[in-house]
Amino acid sequence: MLITPKSKFIKVKCEQCKNEQTIFNKPATNVMCLVCGKPLAESTGGKAKILAKVINVLE
């Protein structure tokens, strides 16, 4: 039996500076843009509240 993970990495684009960044969809802490510092994802204890535009879900 093959077990697939329920969590994934996603590529998002910052609305402010247009930087593309790969983040985890279940982060333990809030995720900020590495260029401008704007929040990209808010930790909720499970799946994150994504605050940026999702470009791609990485397999």
Secondary structure, 3 states (H helix, E strand, C coil): CCCCCCCCEEEEECCCCCCEEEEECCCCCCEECCCCCCEEEECCCCCCEECCEEEEEEC
